[in-house]
């Protein structure tokens, strides 16, 4: 399961970097686990991207 989760984060990271023309990487955080870090303030863009892509539901 861990390998598929890492592959999922890497795939999402690749798509986000391509979509928003920014740099980013996946890092391991002690408290949060796998975290995607992107260059610049991409919070709204990522939120919209994940909702449109069907990864999460909008609350």
Secondary structure, 3 states (H helix, E strand, C coil): CHHHHHHHHHHHHHHHHHHHCCCEEEEEECCCEEEEEECCCCHHHHHHHHHHCCCCCCC
